[in-house]
Amino acid sequence: MFYSPLEQFQILPLLSLGIGLFDFSITNAMLTTCVSLTFFVFIYYCLSAYGFSCFPTRWQLVLESLYLSTAGLVWDSVGQQGQKYFPFLFVIFSFILISNVSGLVPYSFTITSHLIQTMVLALTVFIGVMIICASNHGFHMLSLFLPGGTSIVLAFLLVPIEIVSYVFKPLSLAVRLFANMMAGHTLLKVIAGFAWAMMGSGGLLLVAHIVPLAVLVILFGLELAVALIQAYVFTILSCIYINDAIVLH
């Protein structure tokens, strides 16, 4: 039983495995990641194996909605040139969405509430963006750090600022997702603990605990919306970064 709102984010070893200085332990974070990936692959495998029906089922409607939403997002943000990056962006969006929503299941683990996990996703996007920019523009990509028409005097001031802002893009991308998920789950735990303490006190507090429970239900719906929105925000920012790398803006 967790007594601190932050203990739900603790990474616990389920099976300790170590060879010398290397730790290969299976943790709850690793297990949750594998479950999310397995669920993602299993759903798409089942649909691809049995085919899509002209009269779609609920699962097919959900997947088609996700597919069309991501496709429209990529088309609006990147255009025709960005269609070849759609599979990557769709996998990123689906993985973050499944990870966020599965973290709302009681006694589960939210991997996107850890900065190391969101930083890996952000760095994957950032490194990919740099590869795209370098392959399309070569050394001309350095013009990103020097706006056109800038004087020599201002260049000494603007270039360091542009470099710092460019380097901090993956950090802001990772921290945004991490902070929102961690804050929301912490608030849910605090309200749930408060309602549990009131119920255990008895008397009038036993009746009054319905109030924080009602607030908890509302916050749960809000957190579900945040889980969807954060996956969308992460994807649309990735699209914007890819578009900047293509048009060198």
VENZIJO-V191257 format. One line per field, one symbol per residue. burial: I if it has 24 or more other ideal C-beta (glycine too) atoms within 12 Angstrom, else O. Layout:
burial = ???
//
This chain:
burial = OOOOOOOIIOIOOOOOOOOOOOOOOOIIIIOIIOOIOOOIOOOIOOIOOOOOOOOOOOOOOOIOOIIOIIIOIIOOIIOOOIOOIIOIIIIIIIIIIIIIIIIIOOOIIIIIIIIOIIIIIIOIIIOIIIOIIOOOOOOOIOOIIIOOOOOOOOOOOOOOOOOOOIOOIIOIIIIIIIOIIIIIIIIIIIIIIIIOOIOOOOOOOOOOIOOIOOOIOOIIOOIIOIIIIIIIIIIIIIIIIIIIIIOIO
//
